[in-house]
Structures are given as C-alpha cells and as structure tokens.
Amino acid sequence: MSRNLITDVAGLTVGNASDARVATGVTAVVFDTPATASVAVLGGGPGGRETDLLSPEMTVQQVDAILLGGGSAFGLAAADGAMIELAARGRGFAVGDARIPIVPQAICFDMMNGGDKNWGDAPPYRDLGRQAVASAGVDFALGSHGGGLGATTANLKGGLGSASAVTASGHTVGAIVVVNAIGSVLVNDGPHFWAAPFERDGEYGGLGWPAQVSAANLKTPLKGVVANTTIAVIATDAVLSKAQARRMALSAHDGFARAIRPAHTPLDGDIVFGASTGQRTLGDPVMELTELCIYAADVMARAVARGVHAATALPFPGALPAWRDRFGG
C-alpha cells in the first residue's frame, strides 16, 4: 500500500526532530544498508557537508544517511549527532578497525522566522541530528515538522513535503523536500499551485489551474530577506551508479522549477541528493534511467506543493500564514 511518501522506496526510513522554541529542525533519511548516492547543487548559495564526496569520481560510493535541516551553517552540526547514533549501531565506512558513518547534509536559512536563535555556545543541531536518526520509521509528518518546521516561502509558511510514484518499469521513486524558498509556490496570489498539473488524488487540494494565467498579470513575489534554500532527496529502489544517481538528482531539480517561481537564484542553496537503495536492477539502462528522471521531476514538484499545503504557521508575531490559514483546510 502506497503512503505517498519517500518511504515507499524499499530500504529507507525517515525521522524528524524539531525545536519549537528555536523554530528549527532536522529531517534524516536513514538507509537500512549503505545506499549509492550523489548530489546536484544548482543554487548560488549552498550550504552542505560531504557533498564533494558524492561526486561520481570520488572513492566512497555509498552513504548511511542524508540530513536536511535548518540553522544555516550552524545546522551542519546535525551530522555530528547523526554520526554518533549510527556509529552506536555499528554503521559506517570501514577503515581498518574504525567505522566512519557517511552522512551528507544540506541546510537552509531559517534564522529570521521569529524563533529564539540566541543559543549561545549550545546550538541544538547536534542533538536534533541524533534524535532524527533515532526516530526514523516508515511514517512521518509533513508540513511544519523536522527540517520544515522553520521554513518559509515568499508569501506563505514553507514546510516538509514528500511524494512517491511507480514508473512503468516498476521502479519506485520518492522525494522528500524542505521548502524554504525565496519565491512562491502559488500562481499569482493563490490558492492554485504551480505544481497543479502533476497533482495526484487531490494531494494538495485538487484545485487545478486558475481560470486564466497570463504574462500580463504574472507576479513574482520575493522574500524581503533574500536568503533561502530548497533542499531535497530523490530516491529510488532501482540499482544505480553514482553517476546515474547524479543524473536523477539533476532531473529532480526540474521539479523545483515547475513548483517554485523563481528557483535556483543567486542566494538559493538549492541542493538535491540522489540515492539508490539497490533493490531492483535496471532492464534497459538508458531507457529506464530516462524514465526515472522524468518521474523524479514530477514527484519532486508534487512534494514541494505538499510541503506547503500541509504546513501550519509559526506562533510568533508577524509570522507568515499557512496555506490552510488563507485558503481553507
């Protein structure tokens, strides 16, 4: 039975950890066994950890988990906590008698959302990273949870989104995304989503397109503070090489462009990790990889819209409204 979550991809689980006072959080994608992974960085202001390691020519081929979180550069400490939790389970890349958990991470800027960021010498991210890994399961909450807790867009509360699909060849593709965009996911002032053509089963309201969209009245709202990021994982159960996983991640960026206007701007940190849990071999490598790339873009666009649709507003003065606040449940 489909959950319409990235956990429909066999071989991975997801955990969220949040700090309501700070208005931030971390989401962990944890692989049952090491997964082949790569990354595509298209934003002009990225923040990441172990991303160079994921280039196809680099030695280490597989990862134990991938983190998506808030906190800007402070948030990169979440991977420390995740590594501690994974090491306690005996996970990691073997170097002699040592094991080093491989945990790439991407962070977004959620530092001006009303939460208390005066943490002194004790940022919460290390603990949040460990909690996110420890809590991982097949079911998890969308919207204002985990890495999506503190996320915002140009005109609405952002959030954590996920979606999945099965290709014609039988491979499952799933996306998880923290939507913290400089732009908007809505056509003009809403309530219609840019991702409307890709929606399945009314997963973000079933509103379709507005009656008319024209260049004359097209608006591009932007955040007052141009610091932001949309960060994501696209995963499949198909057996892929690092190079093939990177190709799938590049295609998933098309989902950002279909669901957010604009995407990939100079201060965006837009990053997509591509991961393979290696459960099903490719029949025709070229055609089935092409199919995976097509689905990756569509599934990512749906996940973006679901993240905003499911979000709830932060409880601070001046906080942006959630989609449900403006347009109903």
C-alpha positions as a Markdown table, in Angstrom:
| # | Residue | x | y | z |
|---|---|---|---|---|
| 1 | Met | 0.0 | 0.0 | 0.0 |
| 2 | Ser | 1.4 | 3.4 | -1.0 |
| 3 | Arg | 1.9 | 6.0 | 1.7 |
| 4 | Asn | 2.8 | 8.7 | -1.0 |
| 5 | Leu | 6.0 | 9.2 | 0.9 |
| 6 | Ile | 9.7 | 8.7 | 0.1 |
| 7 | Thr | 9.5 | 5.7 | 2.4 |
| 8 | Asp | 7.6 | 3.8 | -0.3 |
| 9 | Val | 11.1 | 3.3 | -1.7 |
| 10 | Ala | 12.2 | 0.0 | 0.0 |
| 11 | Gly | 15.3 | 0.2 | 2.1 |
| 12 | Leu | 15.0 | 3.6 | 3.8 |
| 13 | Thr | 13.2 | 5.3 | 6.7 |
| 14 | Val | 12.7 | 8.9 | 7.7 |
| 15 | Gly | 12.9 | 10.7 | 11.1 |
| 16 | Asn | 12.0 | 14.2 | 12.2 |
| 17 | Ala | 13.3 | 16.2 | 15.2 |
| 18 | Ser | 12.2 | 19.7 | 16.0 |
| 19 | Asp | 12.9 | 22.5 | 18.5 |
| 20 | Ala | 9.7 | 24.6 | 18.8 |
| 21 | Arg | 11.4 | 27.4 | 20.8 |
| 22 | Val | 14.1 | 27.9 | 18.2 |
| 23 | Ala | 11.7 | 27.2 | 15.4 |
| 24 | Thr | 14.0 | 24.9 | 13.6 |
| 25 | Gly | 14.5 | 21.2 | 13.0 |
| 26 | Val | 16.2 | 18.3 | 11.2 |
| 27 | Thr | 14.9 | 15.5 | 8.9 |
| 28 | Ala | 17.0 | 12.4 | 8.5 |
| 29 | Val | 16.7 | 9.9 | 5.6 |
| 30 | Val | 18.3 | 6.7 | 7.0 |
| 31 | Phe | 19.2 | 3.8 | 4.8 |
| 32 | Asp | 18.7 | 0.2 | 6.0 |
| 33 | Thr | 22.1 | -0.7 | 4.4 |
| 34 | Pro | 24.5 | 1.7 | 2.7 |
| 35 | Ala | 23.0 | 3.4 | -0.4 |
| 36 | Thr | 24.7 | 4.6 | -3.5 |
| 37 | Ala | 24.3 | 8.4 | -3.6 |
| 38 | Ser | 25.3 | 11.5 | -5.4 |
| 39 | Val | 24.3 | 15.2 | -5.5 |
| 40 | Ala | 23.4 | 18.1 | -7.7 |
| 41 | Val | 24.0 | 21.6 | -6.4 |
| 42 | Leu | 22.3 | 24.3 | -8.6 |
| 43 | Gly | 21.6 | 27.1 | -6.1 |
| 44 | Gly | 24.0 | 30.0 | -5.9 |
| 45 | Gly | 24.4 | 30.0 | -2.1 |
| 46 | Pro | 24.6 | 26.4 | -1.0 |
| 47 | Gly | 25.4 | 25.0 | 2.5 |
| 48 | Gly | 26.3 | 21.4 | 2.7 |
| 49 | Arg | 28.5 | 18.7 | 4.2 |
| 50 | Glu | 30.2 | 15.8 | 2.4 |
| 51 | Thr | 28.8 | 17.0 | -0.9 |
| 52 | Asp | 32.3 | 16.7 | -2.7 |
| 53 | Leu | 32.5 | 13.1 | -1.5 |
| 54 | Leu | 29.4 | 12.4 | -3.6 |
| 55 | Ser | 30.9 | 13.3 | -7.0 |
| 56 | Pro | 31.0 | 10.2 | -9.1 |
| 57 | Glu | 34.8 | 10.1 | -9.3 |
| 58 | Met | 35.3 | 10.1 | -5.6 |
| 59 | Thr | 36.2 | 6.9 | -3.8 |
| 60 | Val | 33.4 | 6.3 | -1.3 |
| 61 | Gln | 30.4 | 5.0 | -3.2 |
| 62 | Gln | 27.7 | 4.7 | -0.5 |
| 63 | Val | 26.1 | 6.7 | 2.4 |
| 64 | Asp | 24.4 | 5.7 | 5.6 |
| 65 | Ala | 22.0 | 8.6 | 5.9 |
| 66 | Ile | 21.3 | 12.0 | 4.5 |
| 67 | Leu | 20.2 | 15.0 | 6.5 |
| 68 | Leu | 18.0 | 18.1 | 5.6 |
| 69 | Gly | 17.8 | 20.8 | 8.2 |
| 70 | Gly | 17.7 | 24.4 | 9.3 |
| 71 | Gly | 20.1 | 26.6 | 11.1 |
| 72 | Ser | 22.2 | 27.8 | 8.1 |
| 73 | Ala | 25.9 | 26.9 | 8.7 |
| 74 | Phe | 25.2 | 26.3 | 12.4 |
| 75 | Gly | 22.9 | 23.4 | 11.3 |
| 76 | Leu | 25.7 | 21.4 | 9.8 |
| 77 | Ala | 26.5 | 20.2 | 13.3 |
| 78 | Ala | 23.4 | 17.9 | 13.0 |
| 79 | Ala | 25.5 | 15.4 | 11.1 |
| 80 | Asp | 27.7 | 15.0 | 14.2 |
| 81 | Gly | 24.8 | 13.8 | 16.2 |
| 82 | Ala | 23.6 | 11.5 | 13.3 |
| 83 | Met | 27.1 | 10.0 | 13.0 |
| 84 | Ile | 27.1 | 9.3 | 16.8 |
| 85 | Glu | 23.8 | 7.5 | 16.6 |
| 86 | Leu | 24.8 | 5.5 | 13.5 |
| 87 | Ala | 28.2 | 4.6 | 15.0 |
| 88 | Ala | 26.5 | 3.2 | 18.0 |
| 89 | Arg | 24.7 | 0.8 | 15.6 |
| 90 | Gly | 28.0 | -0.3 | 14.0 |
| 91 | Arg | 27.3 | 1.6 | 10.8 |
| 92 | Gly | 30.0 | 3.3 | 8.7 |
| 93 | Phe | 32.7 | 3.1 | 6.1 |
| 94 | Ala | 35.4 | 0.7 | 7.3 |
| 95 | Val | 38.9 | 2.0 | 7.6 |
| 96 | Gly | 41.0 | -0.7 | 9.4 |
| 97 | Asp | 39.2 | -1.3 | 12.7 |
| 98 | Ala | 37.4 | 2.1 | 12.5 |
| 99 | Arg | 34.0 | 2.7 | 11.1 |
| 100 | Ile | 33.1 | 6.2 | 9.9 |
| 101 | Pro | 29.3 | 6.8 | 9.2 |
| 102 | Ile | 28.9 | 8.7 | 5.9 |
| 103 | Val | 26.2 | 11.4 | 6.4 |
| 104 | Pro | 25.9 | 14.1 | 3.8 |
| 105 | Gln | 23.8 | 17.1 | 4.7 |
| 106 | Ala | 22.2 | 20.2 | 3.3 |
| 107 | Ile | 21.0 | 23.2 | 5.3 |
| 108 | Cys | 18.6 | 26.0 | 4.8 |
| 109 | Phe | 18.4 | 29.6 | 6.2 |
| 110 | Asp | 15.6 | 29.8 | 8.8 |
| 111 | Met | 17.3 | 32.3 | 11.1 |
| 112 | Met | 14.8 | 35.1 | 10.8 |
| 113 | Asn | 11.4 | 33.3 | 11.4 |
| 114 | Gly | 10.7 | 34.5 | 14.9 |
| 115 | Gly | 12.3 | 31.6 | 16.8 |
| 116 | Asp | 14.9 | 32.2 | 19.6 |
| 117 | Lys | 18.2 | 31.8 | 18.0 |
| 118 | Asn | 20.2 | 33.1 | 21.0 |
| 119 | Trp | 21.6 | 29.7 | 21.8 |
| 120 | Gly | 25.0 | 30.9 | 23.0 |
| 121 | Asp | 27.5 | 28.1 | 22.9 |
| 122 | Ala | 24.9 | 25.3 | 22.6 |
| 123 | Pro | 23.2 | 25.3 | 19.2 |
| 124 | Pro | 20.6 | 22.5 | 19.2 |
| 125 | Tyr | 21.6 | 20.8 | 15.9 |
| 126 | Arg | 23.8 | 18.0 | 17.2 |
| 127 | Asp | 21.1 | 16.7 | 19.4 |
| 128 | Leu | 18.5 | 17.2 | 16.7 |
| 129 | Gly | 20.5 | 15.2 | 14.3 |
| 130 | Arg | 20.8 | 12.3 | 16.7 |
| 131 | Gln | 17.1 | 12.4 | 17.5 |
| 132 | Ala | 16.1 | 12.5 | 13.9 |
| 133 | Val | 18.1 | 9.3 | 13.1 |
| 134 | Ala | 16.9 | 7.6 | 16.3 |
| 135 | Ser | 13.2 | 8.3 | 15.4 |
| 136 | Ala | 13.3 | 7.1 | 11.8 |
| 137 | Gly | 10.5 | 5.0 | 10.6 |
| 138 | Val | 8.3 | 4.5 | 7.5 |
| 139 | Asp | 5.6 | 7.0 | 8.7 |
| 140 | Phe | 6.5 | 10.6 | 9.4 |
| 141 | Ala | 4.7 | 14.0 | 9.5 |
| 142 | Leu | 4.7 | 16.6 | 6.7 |
| 143 | Gly | 4.5 | 20.4 | 6.9 |
| 144 | Ser | 5.9 | 22.1 | 9.9 |
| 145 | His | 8.0 | 19.3 | 11.2 |
| 146 | Gly | 11.7 | 18.3 | 11.2 |
| 147 | Gly | 13.6 | 20.4 | 8.7 |
| 148 | Gly | 10.4 | 22.1 | 7.6 |
| 149 | Leu | 9.5 | 23.5 | 11.0 |
| 150 | Gly | 11.2 | 26.9 | 10.4 |
| 151 | Ala | 10.8 | 27.0 | 6.6 |
| 152 | Thr | 9.1 | 29.9 | 4.8 |
| 153 | Thr | 8.4 | 31.0 | 1.3 |
| 154 | Ala | 7.8 | 34.4 | -0.2 |
| 155 | Asn | 4.3 | 34.7 | 1.0 |
| 156 | Leu | 3.4 | 31.5 | 3.0 |
| 157 | Lys | 4.8 | 29.2 | 5.6 |
| 158 | Gly | 7.0 | 26.6 | 4.0 |
| 159 | Gly | 7.4 | 23.0 | 5.1 |
| 160 | Leu | 8.5 | 19.5 | 4.7 |
| 161 | Gly | 7.0 | 17.7 | 1.7 |
| 162 | Ser | 7.1 | 14.2 | 0.3 |
| 163 | Ala | 5.6 | 12.2 | -2.6 |
| 164 | Ser | 6.2 | 8.9 | -4.5 |
| 165 | Ala | 5.3 | 7.1 | -7.7 |
| 166 | Val | 6.0 | 3.9 | -9.5 |
| 167 | Thr | 7.4 | 4.0 | -13.0 |
| 168 | Ala | 6.1 | 2.0 | -15.9 |
| 169 | Ser | 9.1 | -0.3 | -15.5 |
| 170 | Gly | 8.1 | -0.9 | -11.9 |
| 171 | His | 10.7 | 1.1 | -10.1 |
| 172 | Thr | 9.6 | 3.3 | -7.1 |
| 173 | Val | 10.7 | 6.9 | -7.0 |
| 174 | Gly | 10.2 | 9.0 | -3.9 |
| 175 | Ala | 11.1 | 12.6 | -2.9 |
| 176 | Ile | 11.4 | 14.5 | 0.3 |
| 177 | Val | 12.0 | 18.2 | 0.4 |
| 178 | Val | 12.4 | 21.2 | 2.8 |
| 179 | Val | 10.6 | 24.1 | 1.0 |
| 180 | Asn | 12.3 | 27.3 | 2.3 |
| 181 | Ala | 12.1 | 29.3 | -1.0 |
| 182 | Ile | 12.8 | 32.9 | -1.9 |
| 183 | Gly | 9.9 | 32.6 | -4.4 |
| 184 | Ser | 6.3 | 31.4 | -4.3 |
| 185 | Val | 4.7 | 28.0 | -4.9 |
| 186 | Leu | 1.4 | 29.8 | -5.8 |
| 187 | Val | 0.2 | 31.2 | -9.1 |
| 188 | Asn | -0.1 | 34.9 | -8.5 |
| 189 | Asp | -1.7 | 35.3 | -5.1 |
| 190 | Gly | -3.1 | 31.7 | -4.9 |
| 191 | Pro | -4.7 | 29.4 | -4.0 |
| 192 | His | -3.6 | 27.5 | -7.0 |
| 193 | Phe | -0.2 | 25.7 | -7.0 |
| 194 | Trp | 2.4 | 25.9 | -9.8 |
| 195 | Ala | 2.6 | 22.2 | -9.4 |
| 196 | Ala | -1.1 | 21.7 | -10.2 |
| 197 | Pro | -0.6 | 19.7 | -13.5 |
| 198 | Phe | 1.3 | 17.0 | -11.6 |
| 199 | Glu | -1.1 | 16.5 | -8.7 |
| 200 | Arg | -2.4 | 13.1 | -7.9 |
| 201 | Asp | -5.6 | 12.3 | -6.0 |
| 202 | Gly | -6.1 | 15.8 | -4.6 |
| 203 | Glu | -2.9 | 15.6 | -2.5 |
| 204 | Tyr | -2.7 | 19.4 | -2.3 |
| 205 | Gly | -6.3 | 20.5 | -2.6 |
| 206 | Gly | -7.2 | 19.3 | -6.1 |
| 207 | Leu | -7.8 | 22.9 | -7.3 |
| 208 | Gly | -6.1 | 22.6 | -10.6 |
| 209 | Trp | -5.1 | 25.6 | -12.6 |
| 210 | Pro | -6.8 | 29.1 | -12.2 |
| 211 | Ala | -9.2 | 30.1 | -14.9 |
| 212 | Gln | -6.6 | 32.3 | -16.5 |
| 213 | Val | -2.9 | 32.7 | -16.3 |
| 214 | Ser | -1.3 | 35.4 | -18.5 |
| 215 | Ala | 2.0 | 37.1 | -18.6 |
| 216 | Ala | 0.3 | 40.5 | -18.1 |
| 217 | Asn | -0.7 | 39.7 | -14.6 |
| 218 | Leu | 2.0 | 37.3 | -13.6 |
| 219 | Lys | 3.6 | 38.2 | -10.3 |
| 220 | Thr | 6.9 | 37.1 | -8.8 |
| 221 | Pro | 6.8 | 37.8 | -5.0 |
| 222 | Leu | 10.1 | 37.5 | -3.2 |
| 223 | Lys | 11.1 | 37.4 | 0.4 |
| 224 | Gly | 12.2 | 40.7 | 1.9 |
| 225 | Val | 15.4 | 38.9 | 3.0 |
| 226 | Val | 16.9 | 37.2 | 0.0 |
| 227 | Ala | 18.3 | 34.2 | 2.0 |
| 228 | Asn | 16.7 | 30.9 | 1.5 |
| 229 | Thr | 17.1 | 27.4 | 0.1 |
| 230 | Thr | 15.1 | 24.4 | -1.1 |
| 231 | Ile | 16.8 | 21.1 | -0.2 |
| 232 | Ala | 15.8 | 17.6 | -1.1 |
| 233 | Val | 16.4 | 13.9 | -1.5 |
| 234 | Ile | 15.2 | 11.9 | -4.5 |
| 235 | Ala | 15.5 | 8.2 | -4.0 |
| 236 | Thr | 14.7 | 5.0 | -5.9 |
| 237 | Asp | 14.8 | 1.3 | -5.4 |
| 238 | Ala | 16.5 | 0.8 | -8.8 |
| 239 | Val | 20.2 | -0.1 | -8.9 |
| 240 | Leu | 22.1 | 3.0 | -9.9 |
| 241 | Ser | 25.7 | 4.0 | -10.1 |
| 242 | Lys | 26.8 | 7.3 | -8.5 |
| 243 | Ala | 26.8 | 8.9 | -12.0 |
| 244 | Gln | 23.3 | 7.7 | -12.6 |
| 245 | Ala | 22.1 | 8.9 | -9.2 |
| 246 | Arg | 23.6 | 12.3 | -10.0 |
| 247 | Arg | 21.7 | 12.4 | -13.3 |
| 248 | Met | 18.4 | 11.6 | -11.5 |
| 249 | Ala | 19.2 | 14.4 | -8.9 |
| 250 | Leu | 19.8 | 16.9 | -11.7 |
| 251 | Ser | 16.4 | 16.0 | -13.3 |
| 252 | Ala | 14.7 | 16.3 | -9.9 |
| 253 | His | 15.8 | 20.0 | -9.9 |
| 254 | Asp | 13.3 | 20.4 | -12.7 |
| 255 | Gly | 10.7 | 19.7 | -10.1 |
| 256 | Phe | 11.8 | 22.8 | -8.2 |
| 257 | Ala | 11.5 | 24.9 | -11.3 |
| 258 | Arg | 8.0 | 23.5 | -12.0 |
| 259 | Ala | 6.7 | 24.1 | -8.5 |
| 260 | Ile | 8.5 | 27.3 | -7.3 |
| 261 | Arg | 8.9 | 30.7 | -9.1 |
| 262 | Pro | 11.7 | 31.5 | -9.1 |
| 263 | Ala | 14.2 | 28.7 | -8.2 |
| 264 | His | 18.0 | 28.5 | -8.3 |
| 265 | Thr | 18.6 | 32.2 | -7.7 |
| 266 | Pro | 22.0 | 33.7 | -6.6 |
| 267 | Leu | 21.4 | 33.2 | -2.8 |
| 268 | Asp | 19.4 | 30.0 | -3.1 |
| 269 | Gly | 21.2 | 27.0 | -1.6 |
| 270 | Asp | 19.2 | 24.6 | -3.8 |
| 271 | Ile | 20.5 | 21.1 | -3.4 |
| 272 | Val | 19.1 | 17.7 | -4.4 |
| 273 | Phe | 20.7 | 14.4 | -3.3 |
| 274 | Gly | 20.1 | 11.4 | -5.5 |
| 275 | Ala | 20.1 | 7.9 | -3.8 |
| 276 | Ser | 19.6 | 4.3 | -4.8 |
| 277 | Thr | 18.7 | 1.6 | -2.3 |
| 278 | Gly | 19.6 | -1.1 | -5.0 |
| 279 | Gln | 16.5 | -3.3 | -4.7 |
| 280 | Arg | 15.7 | -3.7 | -8.5 |
| 281 | Thr | 18.1 | -3.9 | -11.4 |
| 282 | Leu | 17.5 | -1.8 | -14.5 |
| 283 | Gly | 16.3 | -3.7 | -17.5 |
| 284 | Asp | 17.2 | -1.3 | -20.2 |
| 285 | Pro | 19.7 | 1.0 | -18.5 |
| 286 | Val | 19.3 | 4.0 | -20.8 |
| 287 | Met | 15.5 | 4.0 | -21.2 |
| 288 | Glu | 14.7 | 3.1 | -17.6 |
| 289 | Leu | 17.1 | 5.7 | -16.3 |
| 290 | Thr | 15.4 | 8.2 | -18.6 |
| 291 | Glu | 12.0 | 7.1 | -17.1 |
| 292 | Leu | 13.4 | 7.6 | -13.6 |
| 293 | Cys | 14.5 | 11.1 | -14.4 |
| 294 | Ile | 11.1 | 12.0 | -15.8 |
| 295 | Tyr | 9.3 | 10.7 | -12.7 |
| 296 | Ala | 11.9 | 12.4 | -10.4 |
| 297 | Ala | 11.0 | 15.8 | -11.7 |
| 298 | Asp | 7.2 | 15.2 | -11.4 |
| 299 | Val | 7.5 | 13.6 | -7.9 |
| 300 | Met | 9.7 | 16.5 | -6.7 |
| 301 | Ala | 7.2 | 19.1 | -7.9 |
| 302 | Arg | 4.4 | 17.3 | -6.0 |
| 303 | Ala | 6.5 | 17.0 | -2.9 |
| 304 | Val | 7.1 | 20.8 | -2.9 |
| 305 | Ala | 3.4 | 21.6 | -3.1 |
| 306 | Arg | 2.5 | 19.0 | -0.4 |
| 307 | Gly | 5.1 | 20.6 | 2.0 |
| 308 | Val | 3.4 | 24.0 | 1.8 |
| 309 | His | -0.1 | 22.6 | 1.7 |
| 310 | Ala | 0.5 | 20.7 | 4.9 |
| 311 | Ala | 2.3 | 23.4 | 6.8 |
| 312 | Thr | 1.0 | 25.3 | 9.9 |
| 313 | Ala | 2.0 | 28.8 | 10.8 |
| 314 | Leu | 4.6 | 29.5 | 13.4 |
| 315 | Pro | 3.3 | 31.0 | 16.7 |
| 316 | Phe | 5.2 | 34.3 | 16.5 |
| 317 | Pro | 4.1 | 37.9 | 15.9 |
| 318 | Gly | 4.4 | 38.7 | 12.2 |
| 319 | Ala | 4.7 | 35.0 | 11.1 |
| 320 | Leu | 3.7 | 34.2 | 7.6 |
| 321 | Pro | 0.3 | 32.5 | 7.3 |
| 322 | Ala | 0.0 | 28.9 | 6.2 |
| 323 | Trp | -1.8 | 27.9 | 3.0 |
| 324 | Arg | -4.6 | 26.5 | 5.1 |
| 325 | Asp | -5.0 | 29.8 | 7.0 |
| 326 | Arg | -5.6 | 31.7 | 3.8 |
| 327 | Phe | -7.4 | 29.2 | 1.7 |
| 328 | Gly | -9.0 | 26.6 | 4.0 |
| 329 | Gly | -8.2 | 23.1 | 5.1 |
